């Protein structure tokens, strides 16, 4: 008997910046590399700041590292499903027609003092249909990719200081 898959993976890091500054970077996907933790995504040019549940942003899939699709030839439309200013943001990837794929990426921010924030990056695939889970051998987002997302976020926050 196989063990059931953990339906949510996450990693947390303390970043030396107020939550408001970090949230401003997270909610602005324009040019934000690896916003979803996969290490293979870049937001499409012209993305706008996310401000509420229901906001959408397109991501160009950078699949060159996998060698299966040319860069920029495959896009995903993401829809914000949770939004709490300076505290949390989450979105579901979907097909370009907006149909969600069932998994959710997100960040939660917890202030630690006035100039440090604990940031958690996560992927939750509890909404993915069980048949798709078996076909795709989910989970496809390992912990190392979420850590890469936090690396990129920390770098972006430092660059915008």
N, C-alpha and C positions, 0 to 999 in steps of 0.2 A: 504494500500500500504506500502510495506517495504522500508526502507531507503536504498539507494545504499551503498555497502560496500566501506570503504576507501581503496584504492588500495595500499597504502604504509603507514607503520607505522615506526616510528623511535624514537630514544632517543639519547640524547647528554650528554656528560660528559667531564669535563676538567681533564686531567691526567697530573701530574707533571713529564713530560719527553719530550724531543725533538721529533718531528714528525718522524724523521729517526729511532729512537729507537723503537717507537711504531710500525711503519710500518714493521720493521724487525721481530717483534713478530707475527704480523698479517700474514705476507707472509710466515711464517714457520709453517705449520700445524702439524708438527710432535709432537704428544702428546698434542696438543692444545685442551683443553676441551671447549666445547660449542662455537666453532668458529662461528657457524651459528646462535647463539642466542637461539637455542631450549632448551638448558639445558639438552639434552639427547644424545648428540653426542660426540664421541671421534674419532680423526683421526686415521687411521690405522697405525700400526708400519711401519716405513720405508718411510713415506711421505717425499717429498723433498721440498725445498724452491720454492715458486711460483715466476716466473720471468716475465711472459708475458700472454697476452690473449691467450687462448687455452690450457694453462697448466691444468692438471687434477690431482685430488687427491681423494682417496677413503676414505669414512668414515664408520666406524663400528657403527651401530645404537645400542645404549645402551637403550633397550626398557624395561629392568627389572622394572623400576618404574611404567610402565603401566601394567605389568603383562601379556602382550600378546605374546611376543617373547623373547626367551632367549638372553642374552647379546651376541653380536658378531655374531649372526646368520643372520643378515640382513645388507647389505651394500648399500651405495649410492655412485655413482660416480659424483663428482662435477667438473664443468668446469668453469675456470676463463673467465669472459665476459668483464671485465674492469680492467685495470691495469695502474696506474699512480704512479711511484715510489714516496714514501713519502707523497702521497696525497689521493689515493683512490684504493680500490680493491673491486671487486664484483664477485660473482660466482652463477651459477645456479646448483642446485641439479638435478640429473637425475638418471635414472635406471642404473644398472651396465653396460648395453650395450651402455651407453652414451646418450640415448634419454632424453632430458630435460623435467622436470615436469612442467615448465612454470613460476616458481617463482624465484626471485633473492634475495640473501642476500648480504650485503656489508657494508663496512666501508668507511667513508670519514674523512680526518684529516685536521684540520686547525690550523696552528701554532698560538699561543698566546704568544708573546714574544719569548725568546730563550729557555726556559726550561718548557714550558707548551703547551699542545696541546688540542684542542677541538676535541673530537672523536665522530662521529655519527655512530650508528649501526642501520641498517634498514632491513626491509623485504618488497619487492615489489611483489605483485602477479597479476599485471595487465596483465601479459602474460599467466595466467592460463585460460584454456578454460572454458567458462561459465557453461557448463554441469558439469565439474569437480567441479567447485565452489559450485554448488547446492548439488552434491553428498557428497562432503567432508565437507560441512558446513564451508568453509574457511571464514575468516582467522583462521589459526590454531596457529599462532605465536603471543601470546599476548605481550603487552608492557613489562610485568614483565620478560619475557624470554630474550628480548633484553637487559634489564637492567642487568640480570644475566650474559649475554655475556660480557658486559662492566666490571662487577665485576671481572670476570675471566681474562679479558685482563689486567686490572689494576694490579691484583695480579701477573700475569706472567711478566709484565714489571718491577715491583718492585723486583721480584726474580732475574731477569737477570741484575740488576744494579751492 
